[in-house]
Amino acid sequence: MIPLFIGGIGGPEIVLIFLLVILLFGADKLPKLARSSGEAMGEFQKGREEVERELKAAKESTVSTKSDADEVSANDVEDIETTTDTVDDVDTDKSASLA
């Protein structure tokens, strides 16, 4: 598929879009269109900020689910000692076959 704008939207493309908008809506409706789109963007921003505030308040009001028992078990895991048995290479070499 061939992209329409290889280098992105530049100056000539913006002018062409602006001229098409003028032809479609007319010069007298452009200020109203700009005003209504600005109001819509403002309402969207207010809604986004409200959701962010609600999420922040919910995050701050949540009770920690971590208990003291979790801390004790985590400390017990760190205190576990592991032992390894040594392997005698001489016995291993004698029982190995070269088949």
N, C-alpha and C positions, 0 to 999 in steps of 0.2 A: 504494500500500500504506500502511496506517495504522500508525504506530509504536505499540508497546504502552506504552512509558513515554516520554512527551514530555519531561518535565523531568528524567529520570534516575530512579534508585532512591532513594527517600526513606525516612523513618522508618516510615510505615505499611506499605510494601512489604517492608521488612526484617522487621518483626514478623510479617507474613503468611507469609513464607518460613520463618521460625523455627518458627512453629506447624505448618506442613506437615512440616517435618523431624521435629519431635517426634512427630507422628502417624504418620509412616512408619517411623521407627526406634525410637521409644519412648524415654522419658526415661533408662532405665538404660543404653542403648547410646550415648548422646550423648558421654560422656567418652571411651569407646573410639574413637569415630569422630573426635573432635577430636584425640586423641593420634596416631592413625594418619595423619591428614591432616597434622599437624605434622611427623611423622617423614618423610613423603613430601616435604614442602616442604624439609626439611633435606637430604635426599638429593639432591634436584634442585639445590639451591644448591651442595652439594659438587661435584657433577658439572660444573656450570657453571664453578665456580672452577678445577677441574682442566683443563677445556678451554681456559680463558683462559690458564692458566699454560703449557700446551703450545704454544698459538699464540704467546705472547710469547717462549718459548724458541726456537721455530722461526724467528721473525722476527729474533731477535738472532744466531742461528747461521748465517743465510744469508750467502753470500759475495757481495760486491758484483760485479755483472756489468759495471760501467762500467770501460773500459780507458783507457789513455793515448791511444790512437788516437782514441777518441771525443772527448776533450777537445781534441785538436789540430784535428779536423775542425770542431768547434763554434767554435773560435777563428778558423779560416779563413773561416767563413761571415760572421763579424762584420767581417773585414778586406776583404771584397769591396766594391769601389767600383762604383757604377752610374753610367752616363752616359746622358744623354738628348739627342737631336738637337732643335735648335730648329726650329720650324715657322714658315715665312714666311707670314704671313696675307695678304699682298698677292697672292702666287701662288695661294693657295687661293681667294680671292675672284674672280680672273679666270677660273679654270677651272670655277667653280660655275655651274650653270644654274638658272634660275628656272622651270623647266617645271612 
